[in-house]
Structure formats: C-alpha cells, structure tokens
Amino acid sequence: MAAKTAAWRNPSYLQSSFGIFMFFCSWGVWWSFFRIWLESLGLSGTEIGTIYSINSAATMVIMFAYGAIQDQLGIKRNLVIVISVIAALVGPFVQFVYHPMLAAGGSIRWVGALIGSIVLSAGFMAACSLLEAVTERYSRKFNFEYGQSRAWGSFGYAIVALCAGFMFNVNPMINFWVGSACGLVMLGIYAFWVPAEQKDELRKAADPQAEKSGPTFKEMVGVLGMPTLWVLIVFMLFTNTFYVVFDQQMFPVYYAGLFPTAAIGNATYGTLNGFQVFLESAMMGVVPIIMKKIGVRNSLLLGATVMFLRIGLCGVFHDPVTVSIVKLFHSIEVPLFCLPAFRYFTLHFDTKLSATLYMVGFQIASQVGQIVFSTPLGAFHDYMKGLLPNNDMGSRVTFWLISAIVLAALIYGFFVIKKDDQDVGGDPFYTDRQLREMSAAATKA
C-alpha cells in the first residue's frame, strides 16, 4: 500500500499514466476492429494482408527514426506532441481521405493504403513503441514503476474496447472520431502538463555547460552491428510478430463467425476484448513480481509459451465459450513480452540507448515479421478456408501453423537468450532469492 500511495503522489507518474491512458483510448477504439472494417470494404484476405504488410513497412522505418530522435531528445516531449496532433486528426483523415481511397479500388486503393500507412504508423503503430520508451525512461528518471504506468495504457484500451463493438455496428466512422477526441485530450496532457521536477531536468539539459548524456549517431547506428541484439531480433521475429498477424488479421473475423450474426459477433468480440485488456492491465502490475521470482529471461520464455498455447488452442476449440477463455490468455502474454523485453535491454545493453534498442530489437523485429508473414499467411488462410470450409477448419489449420512457428522460436530462444547474470552491460537485475542470498552473505561478512 505504501508504494501505491507514493506512486499517486508522484506527479511524473500521474502525467505519464494519464498520457499513455489517452493514447491507448485513441488507438484502441478503432484498432480493435480495423481488420473487420477493412473486410467490410470488400477487401480479400490477401489484400488485407498486403495492407498490413505496407503498414508494417512504414512502421518499421518510422519507428527507427523515432527511436534515434528520442534518444537525442532525452525526456523532451517534442516528438510526443507531434504524435498527439496526428492522433487528434485520425477521424477526419479516415473519413475524408483514407476510407474514400480504399473504397475506390484499383490503383487509388493502393495509393490510399500507402498514405494511410504513413499517417497511422506515425500516429499509432510506431508511436505506441515511442510512448512506451518515453514512459520507461521517465520511470527511471523520476522514480516510479514502469509496469504500473503502462498498465494505465491497457486500462484505457480496455475501456474503449468495451464500447467499440457497439459503436462499430452503428457506424464504423464513429470509432475513428472518438479516437480523435481522445487524441485531443492526449495532446493537452503532453503539451501543457509539465511537473516541476521535469521542468528542472529540462532546464539542466538545456544548459550549454551540461554534460551530453544522449548517444551519438554512430552509437545508435552501431546497435545494428550487435550480434547479441540479432539473437533477440530473431526470437521476436517468430513470436511477437503474430500479435498482429494472428490477433488483428485472423482472430476477429474467426471469432465473429462463431455467432449467429456478424453484429452479435462484433459486439461480443468488443466486450471480450475489453475484458481481456482489463485483465492485461492488472497483469502489468503482476508481471514485475513474476520477474522478481523467475528472472527476465525466463519471463520472456514464459510469454512465448503462453502464445504457443493460446494460438494453438484457438484452433483446437470451435465454440464461443471455450475460444473466449483461450483468448483471455492474451492478457498474460502481452505483459510477459512487453515488460521483460524492456528490462532485457536495460540489463544487457547501455541504458542511454534504451529507446533505439527497444524500437529495433522488439518492435522493428515484429514489424519485419509482419511484412514477411502477413501477405503469405493471409493468402494461405484464404486458400485453406476454401479447401476446408466445414467448421472453419481452414482458419484452424492456419492457427496450428502459426503455433508451430512460435514453438520453434521458443525452442530457439531457450538456447540463445542470455541469462540475467550473463554479459550485464546496463542495470543489473536480481531475483528476490538472489537479493536474500546477497543480504545473508553481507550479514555474515
């Protein structure tokens, strides 16, 4: 209770938490139904997979730029304010530009897909990683727990997801305009709410005599030459990739098809998704405790295990109740990837490169995977659905294929991911057991 009270008295914790809360509200209200919305425009599974690939390519480029820029900015919010402006404009952009171009078909559709990939990636897909990196940096700078603050993002996503299905059934454009409203509030938080302790740090950083703590451009580019980073990139390429490929491209339509009508399926999916993210929010506070028990490496491997089981079991079962229960495994999986990944980078690498490393090693790796897998898996999904239409066996076979890929990555990760006491290049990490042993040894000495 004391730690929680201290957090609420920390102005930087409050500002960071409410900022990331509004971002996820702005994103989640339309993103949770983005795949279904694309299908409602008449796009095939292959075309939708191609749009996801284009989005991922744009996100990958923008994300690396975001990481490099933010590592230079330190705790300055210039880039976050730009993101907030884009989020505030998502409604009019989709209403008057993106939707008409996608609906036009032909070459206009793909020009629209390209423009949309830049805007949506800059404002949301790439921006998500940037905000997480900034919040994590603030947590180390201003003494609060990152997981507690990030949990507010999941909480925001959960709230809007509960309503998203019902709004979507009325008019999908409502979701995008609500996203704009939330983005406007987010803009106000990041542009005008600057706690005194942050002002002090910004003044110190602006002093010409101050020591430059940011990395050089050579150091940022140098992360691409780190063999130890590429080991983790391969692991993420074949695991976290499927957070979007499976959960956004395939699962929503599969789940809605388990119900008598699409409207009932959409509304139920929105409610389930909201409940799942509420649980995810709670797990953001639990996972740091799990890491303290089993360590960073084992937490990452546990996340991959949960993903393997969740995707595979979605293919085993074909009734709404059981599939809904399996879907809730997602609430454990996301924090087990997100939080240990950040801690892995600050444990094994220089902490001043944390934003760049997180973008490259965790998020860009996932985007590359989406570029590689989205279109072929979308085409395979379409083919198998035509070949095995009964009981949606085509979708289920696709799920088993994805689950098998994750299992192979899990086995790979078991052998190559560094142990917590191996090559510590940043902030050391100790489990509760290790801390007790160190305390006992110090007492004896």
C-alpha positions as CSV (number, residue, x, y, z in Angstrom):
1,M,0.0,0.0,0.0
2,A,2.9,2.4,0.8
3,A,4.3,2.0,-2.7
4,K,1.0,2.6,-4.3
5,T,0.4,5.8,-2.2
6,A,3.9,7.0,-3.2
7,A,3.1,6.5,-6.9
8,W,-0.1,8.6,-6.6
9,R,2.0,11.4,-5.0
10,N,4.5,11.3,-7.9
11,P,3.4,14.0,-10.5
12,S,5.5,12.4,-13.2
13,Y,3.8,9.1,-12.7
14,L,0.4,10.7,-12.9
15,Q,1.3,12.7,-16.0
16,S,2.8,9.7,-17.8
17,S,0.0,7.4,-16.8
18,F,-2.8,9.7,-18.0
19,G,-0.9,10.5,-21.2
20,I,-0.4,6.8,-22.1
21,F,-4.0,6.1,-21.0
22,M,-5.4,8.6,-23.5
23,F,-3.1,7.4,-26.3
24,F,-4.4,3.8,-25.9
25,C,-8.0,5.1,-25.8
26,S,-7.4,7.0,-29.1
27,W,-5.8,3.9,-30.7
28,G,-7.8,1.0,-29.3
29,V,-11.3,2.4,-30.1
30,W,-10.7,1.8,-33.9
31,W,-7.7,-0.5,-34.0
32,S,-9.5,-3.4,-32.3
33,F,-11.9,-3.5,-35.3
34,F,-9.5,-2.4,-38.1
35,R,-9.4,-5.8,-39.7
36,I,-13.2,-6.2,-39.7
37,W,-13.5,-2.7,-41.1
38,L,-11.2,-3.5,-44.0
39,E,-13.2,-6.6,-44.8
40,S,-16.4,-4.6,-44.8
41,L,-14.9,-2.5,-47.6
42,G,-14.8,-5.7,-49.7
43,L,-11.1,-6.5,-49.4
44,S,-9.9,-10.1,-49.6
45,G,-7.7,-11.8,-47.0
46,T,-4.7,-11.5,-49.3
47,E,-5.4,-7.7,-49.9
48,I,-5.8,-7.2,-46.2
49,G,-2.6,-9.0,-45.5
50,T,-0.9,-6.7,-48.1
51,I,-2.2,-3.6,-46.3
52,Y,-0.9,-4.9,-43.0
53,S,2.5,-5.5,-44.7
54,I,2.5,-2.0,-46.0
55,N,1.6,-0.6,-42.6
56,S,4.4,-2.7,-41.0
57,A,7.0,-1.5,-43.6
58,A,6.1,2.2,-42.8
59,T,6.0,1.5,-39.1
60,M,9.5,-0.1,-39.2
61,V,11.1,2.9,-40.9
62,I,9.3,5.5,-38.8
63,M,10.0,3.5,-35.6
64,F,13.7,3.5,-36.1
65,A,13.6,7.3,-36.8
66,Y,11.5,7.8,-33.6
67,G,14.0,5.8,-31.5
68,A,17.0,7.7,-32.8
69,I,15.3,11.1,-32.4
70,Q,14.0,10.4,-28.9
71,D,17.4,9.1,-27.7
72,Q,18.7,12.5,-28.7
73,L,15.8,14.4,-27.1
74,G,16.1,12.5,-23.8
75,I,13.0,13.5,-21.8
76,K,11.9,16.3,-24.1
77,R,8.3,15.8,-25.5
78,N,8.6,17.4,-28.9
79,L,8.1,14.1,-30.8
80,V,5.3,13.0,-28.4
81,I,3.4,16.3,-29.1
82,V,3.7,15.7,-32.9
83,I,2.2,12.2,-32.4
84,S,-0.6,13.6,-30.3
85,V,-1.5,16.0,-33.1
86,I,-1.7,13.1,-35.6
87,A,-3.9,11.1,-33.1
88,A,-6.3,14.1,-32.8
89,L,-6.7,14.2,-36.6
90,V,-7.3,10.4,-37.2
91,G,-11.1,10.9,-37.5
92,P,-11.1,13.5,-40.3
93,F,-8.2,11.7,-42.1
94,V,-10.0,8.4,-42.3
95,Q,-13.4,10.0,-43.1
96,F,-12.3,12.2,-45.9
97,V,-9.1,10.6,-47.2
98,Y,-8.3,7.0,-46.2
99,H,-11.8,5.5,-46.5
100,P,-12.7,7.0,-49.9
101,M,-9.4,5.9,-51.4
102,L,-9.6,2.3,-50.1
103,A,-13.2,2.1,-51.3
104,A,-12.3,3.4,-54.8
105,G,-10.4,0.2,-55.7
106,G,-7.7,-0.1,-58.3
107,S,-4.5,1.9,-58.1
108,I,-6.3,4.6,-56.0
109,R,-6.8,2.0,-53.3
110,W,-3.1,1.2,-53.0
111,V,-2.1,4.9,-53.1
112,G,-4.5,5.3,-50.2
113,A,-3.0,2.3,-48.4
114,L,0.4,3.9,-48.7
115,I,-0.7,7.3,-47.4
116,G,-2.6,5.6,-44.6
117,S,0.4,3.5,-43.6
118,I,2.4,6.7,-43.1
119,V,-0.3,8.5,-41.1
120,L,-1.5,5.6,-39.0
121,S,2.0,4.3,-38.3
122,A,3.3,7.8,-37.4
123,G,0.4,8.4,-35.1
124,F,-0.2,5.0,-33.6
125,M,1.7,1.8,-34.6
126,A,5.2,3.4,-34.3
127,A,4.0,5.9,-31.8
128,C,3.0,3.2,-29.3
129,S,6.6,2.0,-29.0
130,L,7.8,5.5,-28.7
131,L,5.4,6.4,-25.9
132,E,6.3,3.1,-24.1
133,A,10.0,4.0,-24.4
134,V,9.5,7.6,-23.1
135,T,7.4,6.3,-20.2
136,E,10.0,3.7,-19.3
137,R,12.7,6.5,-19.4
138,Y,10.6,8.7,-17.2
139,S,10.1,5.8,-14.8
140,R,13.9,5.5,-14.3
141,K,14.4,9.3,-14.2
142,F,11.6,10.2,-11.8
143,N,11.4,7.1,-9.6
144,F,8.2,5.2,-10.4
145,E,7.4,1.7,-11.6
146,Y,7.1,1.4,-15.4
147,G,4.7,-1.5,-15.3
148,Q,2.3,0.4,-13.1
149,S,2.2,3.3,-15.5
150,R,2.0,1.1,-18.6
151,A,-1.0,-0.6,-17.0
152,W,-3.0,2.6,-17.5
153,G,-2.5,2.2,-21.2
154,S,-4.0,-1.3,-21.2
155,F,-6.8,0.1,-18.9
156,G,-7.6,2.8,-21.5
157,Y,-7.6,0.3,-24.3
158,A,-10.0,-1.9,-22.3
159,I,-12.5,0.9,-21.6
160,V,-12.8,1.8,-25.3
161,A,-12.8,-1.8,-26.5
162,L,-15.9,-2.4,-24.4
163,C,-17.8,0.2,-26.4
164,A,-16.1,-0.2,-29.7
165,G,-18.2,-3.1,-31.0
166,F,-21.5,-1.4,-30.3
167,M,-20.3,1.8,-32.0
168,F,-19.0,-0.1,-34.9
169,N,-22.4,-1.7,-35.5
170,V,-23.9,1.7,-35.7
171,N,-21.3,3.3,-37.9
172,P,-17.6,2.4,-38.1
173,M,-16.6,6.0,-38.6
174,I,-17.8,6.8,-35.0
175,N,-14.8,4.8,-33.7
176,F,-12.3,6.9,-35.6
177,W,-13.9,10.2,-34.5
178,V,-13.9,9.1,-30.9
179,G,-10.2,8.3,-31.4
180,S,-9.7,11.9,-32.5
181,A,-11.4,13.2,-29.3
182,C,-9.2,11.1,-27.1
183,G,-6.1,12.2,-29.2
184,L,-7.1,15.8,-28.5
185,V,-7.1,15.2,-24.7
186,M,-3.8,13.4,-25.1
187,L,-2.4,16.5,-26.8
188,G,-3.4,18.7,-23.9
189,I,-1.7,16.4,-21.4
190,Y,1.6,16.3,-23.2
191,A,1.7,19.9,-24.3
192,F,0.6,21.6,-21.1
193,W,1.1,19.3,-18.1
194,V,4.8,19.5,-17.2
195,P,5.5,18.7,-13.5
196,A,8.1,20.8,-11.7
197,E,10.6,18.0,-11.4
198,Q,10.5,17.6,-15.2
199,K,11.0,21.4,-15.7
200,D,14.1,21.2,-13.5
201,E,15.6,18.4,-15.6
202,L,14.7,20.1,-18.8
203,R,16.5,23.3,-17.6
204,K,19.6,21.3,-16.7
205,A,19.6,19.6,-20.1
206,A,19.3,22.9,-21.8
207,D,22.4,24.3,-20.0
208,P,25.2,24.6,-22.6
209,Q,27.7,23.5,-20.0
210,A,25.8,20.3,-19.1
211,E,27.3,17.0,-20.0
212,K,25.6,15.4,-23.0
213,S,24.0,12.2,-21.9
214,G,22.4,11.2,-25.2
215,P,24.1,8.7,-27.5
216,T,26.0,9.7,-30.6
217,F,24.6,8.9,-34.1
218,K,27.4,6.4,-34.5
219,E,26.4,4.6,-31.3
220,M,22.7,4.5,-32.4
221,V,23.6,3.0,-35.8
222,G,26.1,0.7,-34.1
223,V,23.2,-1.2,-32.4
224,L,22.6,-2.9,-35.8
225,G,26.1,-4.5,-35.6
226,M,25.5,-6.1,-32.2
227,P,25.3,-9.9,-32.6
228,T,23.6,-10.3,-29.2
229,L,20.9,-7.9,-30.4
230,W,20.3,-10.0,-33.6
231,V,19.8,-13.1,-31.4
232,L,16.8,-11.4,-29.8
233,I,15.6,-10.0,-33.0
234,V,15.2,-13.5,-34.5
235,F,13.3,-14.6,-31.4
236,M,10.9,-11.7,-31.7
237,L,10.6,-12.1,-35.4
238,F,9.0,-15.5,-34.9
239,T,7.0,-14.8,-31.8
240,N,5.8,-11.2,-31.1
241,T,5.2,-10.8,-34.9
242,F,2.0,-12.8,-34.5
243,Y,0.5,-10.4,-32.1
244,V,-0.8,-8.5,-35.2
245,V,-0.8,-11.3,-37.8
246,F,-3.0,-13.6,-35.7
247,D,-4.8,-11.2,-33.4
248,Q,-5.6,-8.5,-35.9
249,Q,-5.7,-10.2,-39.2
250,M,-7.4,-13.5,-38.4
251,F,-8.9,-13.9,-35.0
252,P,-11.6,-11.1,-35.0
253,V,-13.4,-12.5,-38.1
254,Y,-12.9,-16.1,-37.0
255,Y,-14.4,-15.2,-33.6
256,A,-17.4,-13.2,-35.0
257,G,-18.1,-16.3,-37.2
258,L,-18.8,-18.4,-34.2
259,F,-22.1,-16.4,-33.6
260,P,-25.4,-16.5,-35.4
261,T,-24.9,-13.0,-36.9
262,A,-21.9,-10.7,-37.6
263,A,-23.5,-8.0,-35.5
264,I,-23.7,-10.2,-32.4
265,G,-20.2,-11.5,-33.0
266,N,-18.8,-8.0,-33.3
267,A,-20.5,-6.8,-30.1
268,T,-19.4,-9.9,-28.2
269,Y,-15.8,-9.6,-29.5
270,G,-15.7,-5.9,-28.4
271,T,-16.9,-6.9,-24.9
272,L,-14.4,-9.8,-24.7
273,N,-11.6,-7.7,-26.0
274,G,-12.3,-5.1,-23.4
275,F,-12.5,-7.6,-20.6
276,Q,-9.2,-9.2,-21.8
277,V,-7.4,-5.9,-21.8
278,F,-8.7,-5.1,-18.3
279,L,-7.0,-8.3,-17.2
280,E,-3.9,-7.3,-19.2
281,S,-3.9,-4.0,-17.3
282,A,-3.9,-5.9,-14.0
283,M,-1.2,-8.3,-15.2
284,M,1.1,-5.3,-16.0
285,G,1.3,-4.9,-12.2
286,V,1.8,-8.7,-11.6
287,V,4.5,-9.4,-14.2
288,P,7.2,-7.3,-12.4
289,I,6.5,-9.6,-9.4
290,I,6.8,-12.7,-11.7
291,M,10.1,-11.3,-13.0
292,K,11.4,-10.9,-9.4
293,K,10.6,-14.6,-8.9
294,I,11.8,-16.2,-12.1
295,G,14.0,-13.6,-13.8
296,V,13.9,-11.7,-17.0
297,R,15.0,-14.4,-19.4
298,N,12.5,-17.0,-18.0
299,S,9.7,-14.4,-18.2
300,L,10.3,-13.9,-21.9
301,L,10.3,-17.6,-22.5
302,L,7.1,-17.9,-20.4
303,G,5.5,-15.3,-22.7
304,A,6.3,-17.3,-25.8
305,T,4.9,-20.5,-24.1
306,V,1.6,-18.8,-23.4
307,M,1.5,-17.5,-27.1
308,F,2.1,-21.0,-28.4
309,L,-0.7,-22.5,-26.3
310,R,-3.1,-19.7,-27.0
311,I,-2.9,-19.7,-30.8
312,G,-2.8,-23.5,-31.0
313,L,-5.8,-23.9,-28.7
314,C,-7.8,-21.4,-30.7
315,G,-7.6,-24.0,-33.5
316,V,-8.5,-26.9,-31.3
317,F,-11.7,-25.4,-30.0
318,H,-14.6,-24.1,-32.0
319,D,-17.3,-22.9,-29.6
320,P,-17.6,-19.3,-28.4
321,V,-17.2,-20.1,-24.7
322,T,-14.0,-22.1,-24.8
323,V,-12.5,-19.9,-27.5
324,S,-13.3,-16.8,-25.3
325,I,-11.5,-18.4,-22.4
326,V,-8.4,-19.2,-24.5
327,K,-8.5,-15.6,-25.9
328,L,-8.1,-14.4,-22.3
329,F,-4.6,-16.0,-22.2
330,H,-3.7,-12.9,-24.2
331,S,-3.9,-10.8,-21.0
332,I,-1.0,-12.8,-19.6
333,E,1.0,-12.9,-22.8
334,V,1.3,-9.2,-23.7
335,P,2.8,-8.1,-20.4
336,L,5.2,-11.1,-20.5
337,F,6.6,-9.8,-23.8
338,C,6.5,-6.1,-23.2
339,L,7.9,-5.7,-19.7
340,P,10.7,-8.3,-19.8
341,A,11.8,-7.1,-23.2
342,F,12.4,-3.6,-21.9
343,R,14.2,-5.0,-18.9
344,Y,16.3,-7.3,-21.1
345,F,17.6,-4.2,-23.0
346,T,18.4,-2.2,-19.9
347,L,20.0,-5.2,-18.4
348,H,22.3,-6.3,-21.2
349,F,22.9,-3.0,-23.1
350,D,23.8,0.6,-22.4
351,T,20.7,2.3,-20.9
352,K,21.2,5.5,-22.9
353,L,20.3,3.6,-26.0
354,S,17.1,2.1,-24.5
355,A,14.7,3.8,-26.9
356,T,16.7,2.8,-30.0
357,L,17.3,-0.8,-28.7
358,Y,13.6,-1.2,-27.9
359,M,12.5,0.0,-31.3
360,V,15.0,-2.2,-33.2
361,G,15.1,-5.3,-31.0
362,F,11.5,-5.6,-30.0
363,Q,9.2,-3.5,-32.2
364,I,11.0,-3.3,-35.6
365,A,11.7,-7.0,-35.4
366,S,8.0,-7.6,-35.0
367,Q,7.3,-5.3,-37.9
368,V,9.7,-7.1,-40.2
369,G,7.9,-10.3,-39.2
370,Q,4.6,-8.8,-40.2
371,I,6.0,-7.7,-43.6
372,V,7.3,-11.2,-44.2
373,F,4.3,-13.2,-42.9
374,S,1.2,-11.0,-43.4
375,T,0.6,-11.5,-47.1
376,P,1.6,-15.2,-47.4
377,L,-0.3,-16.2,-44.3
378,G,-3.3,-14.1,-45.5
379,A,-3.2,-16.0,-48.8
380,F,-2.7,-19.4,-47.1
381,H,-5.6,-18.5,-44.8
382,D,-7.9,-17.8,-47.9
383,Y,-6.7,-21.0,-49.6
384,M,-7.3,-23.2,-46.6
385,K,-10.7,-21.6,-45.9
386,G,-11.8,-22.5,-49.5
387,L,-10.2,-26.0,-49.2
388,L,-11.7,-26.8,-45.7
389,P,-14.9,-24.8,-45.2
390,N,-16.6,-27.0,-42.7
391,N,-16.4,-25.8,-39.1
392,D,-13.9,-23.2,-40.3
393,M,-11.2,-25.8,-40.5
394,G,-9.2,-23.6,-42.9
395,S,-8.7,-21.0,-40.2
396,R,-7.9,-23.6,-37.6
397,V,-5.2,-25.2,-39.7
398,T,-3.7,-21.7,-40.2
399,F,-3.7,-21.2,-36.4
400,W,-1.8,-24.5,-35.9
401,L,0.8,-23.5,-38.5
402,I,1.4,-20.2,-36.6
403,S,1.5,-22.0,-33.3
404,A,4.2,-24.4,-34.7
405,I,6.3,-21.5,-35.8
406,V,6.1,-20.0,-32.3
407,L,7.1,-23.3,-30.8
408,A,10.2,-23.5,-33.0
409,A,11.1,-19.9,-31.9
410,L,10.6,-20.9,-28.2
411,I,13.0,-23.8,-28.5
412,Y,15.5,-21.5,-30.3
413,G,15.1,-18.9,-27.5
414,F,15.7,-21.4,-24.8
415,F,19.2,-21.9,-26.1
416,V,20.2,-18.4,-27.2
417,I,18.6,-15.8,-25.0
418,K,21.1,-14.5,-22.4
419,K,20.8,-15.4,-18.7
420,D,20.3,-12.5,-16.4
421,D,23.8,-12.7,-15.0
422,Q,25.5,-13.0,-18.4
423,D,27.1,-10.1,-20.2
424,V,25.5,-7.4,-18.0
425,G,26.1,-4.1,-19.8
426,G,23.4,-2.0,-18.1
427,D,21.4,-2.1,-14.9
428,P,21.9,-5.4,-13.1
429,F,18.7,-7.5,-12.3
430,Y,18.4,-9.7,-9.2
431,T,15.5,-12.0,-8.3
432,D,14.1,-12.0,-4.8
433,R,16.0,-15.2,-4.0
434,Q,19.3,-13.6,-5.1
435,L,18.7,-10.5,-3.1
436,R,18.1,-12.6,0.0
437,E,21.3,-14.6,-0.6
438,M,23.2,-11.3,-1.1
439,S,21.7,-9.9,2.1
440,A,22.6,-13.0,4.1
441,A,26.2,-13.0,2.7
442,A,26.6,-9.3,3.7
443,T,25.3,-10.0,7.2
444,K,27.8,-12.9,7.7
445,A,30.6,-10.7,6.4
